[in-house]
């Protein structure tokens, strides 16, 4: 794959990606405390506190995002494997839970502090 192909791939992906909730938003609407607890959350309120955080979001092509919408983690796993984005194909959807979500939030916070905002933070 040459540079021109890479530029084309990047441009197309920038135009066609959407944010995807790994743990689906509709889980909040369903009255299924057992499923919520299986994912490591205490209850709906606990899940609601995390549902829109970075750790629960993934960038996914919009055609795949429409297919993944409101599917459970096992359904999403098959869809993510069809992504053109290598990270998505390797993402451990079936093992995703509150603990993994918090770890992703923590990793992003550390990256923001140590890399992205490093020159702006007074030490």
N, C-alpha and C positions, 0 to 999 in steps of 0.2 A: 504494500500500500504506500503510495507516494504522498508527498506533502499536499498536493492538490486534493487527493482523496480525503485526507485527514481534515483539511479545511472544510470540505463539503460536508463531511460527517458531523463536525462540530456545529456548523451553521444550521444544519437540519435538526440536530438535537436541541439546540437552543430554542428553536421555534416550536418544537413539538413536545416539550416536556411539561409535566404538571406535577404538583405535589400530590403524593399518595400517602394516605394514612395506613401504616402497616396494620395496626389494630384498628379495625373499622369503626367509624363514627356511629354506625347504626347499632353497635353493641350497647351504646348508651340508651337508645330508644327501646331496645328489647328488654323485656322483664326477665333477664336471665342472670341472676346473681351467681349461679354456679359457674357459668362460663367466665364471668369476670374474675371470680376467685381462682379459677384454674390458671389464669394468666398472672396471678400473684397480687392482684388488687384486692383491697378489703371489701369494697363495694362500689356502686356507681359513682359516688362522690369522689372516691380515690381515683378511679379511672378518669373522671372528668378533669381532674387536676393535671393529668398527664397527656390527654388525648391529642392536644394541639402543640405539644412541645417538639423541639427538633428531633429528639430521640425516636419519636414515632413517625417521622416523615421520611420519605424517600422520593427522589426525583425519578419519575417514570414516564415513558413515552405516553402521549395522551390516548392513543389507541389501546394500549395495554391497561392504562389507568381505568378506562371505561369498563374493561372486562373484569378488572380486579375489584371494582367498587363493591363494597359490602360483602365480599367473600370472606370466609374464615381463613385462618393462616395457611391451612393445607391447600385451599383453592388458590390463594395468592402465590404460593410457592411455585406452582406450575406456570403461572403467568409471568412471574419475575424471571424465571429461567429462559423465557423467550425474549427478554430485553436485549437490546444492542449494547447496553451499558454493562461492562464486565462486573462492576461492583454489584449490580442488581442480580446478576446470574449467580454470584457467589454468596449473596446475602442469606443468612440462616433464618428464614422466615418461620419454619416449623418450630424452632427453638426460641422464638421471640416471646418475651414476657416483660413484666414490670422491671425486673432486675436488668435485663438487656437494654431496655429503654433508658433507664437511669444511667447505665454505663455509657451509652451513646451521648446523653446530655452532658455528662461529666467530661467525656473526651472532647466534645465541642467547646465547652467552657474553657478547658485547659488550652486548646488550640487557639482560641480567641485571645486569651490572656498572654500566652507565651509566644505567639506568632503574629497574629493579625493586628492586635493592639499594642504589641510590645514597645513600639517607639512612642506611644502616647501615654503609657502608664508610668507615673512617677515612681521611682524606686527608692 
